Amino acid sequence: MTGPVTSPTYTIGNSYDGLSHLDLYRFDGLTEADWGALEPYFEDAICFVEWPERAGAWLPEPRLRVTIRHESAVRRLIEFESSEAGLLDCLFRDADPRL
C-alpha cells in the first residue's frame, strides 16, 4: 500500500487495500451490534486498533500489541508483545538485529 493513512478519530474506522485502522476511544465497551458493525474491518486485512482495551474479548486472534514510546524529540522506542506462540519469531526472523 502506498499513500497516506488518516486517523479514523471521527469515523471509528478506515479501510484500505488489506489494511484497516480503527479508533475505539469513544466506546466504553462493545455490544454484539457494535461488533457486527466493526467485524468487516477484520476480514482479509491487517487491522490496527487504537484503544483495543475498549473491545474486550471481541478482537480476533492473533494479536500483536505495538507500543510506541518517545525516547527524545527524534527517537522512538517501538515494543512488540504477543501471547501467540511464535508470532514474533515469524514476523521478525529476517529483521536486522541492529535495529
Secondary structure, 3 states (H helix, E strand, C coil): CCCCCCCCCCCCEEEECCEEEEECCCCCCCCHHHHHHHHHHHCCCEEEEECHHHHHHHCCCCCCEEEEEECCCCCEEEEEECCCCCHHHHHHCCCCCCC
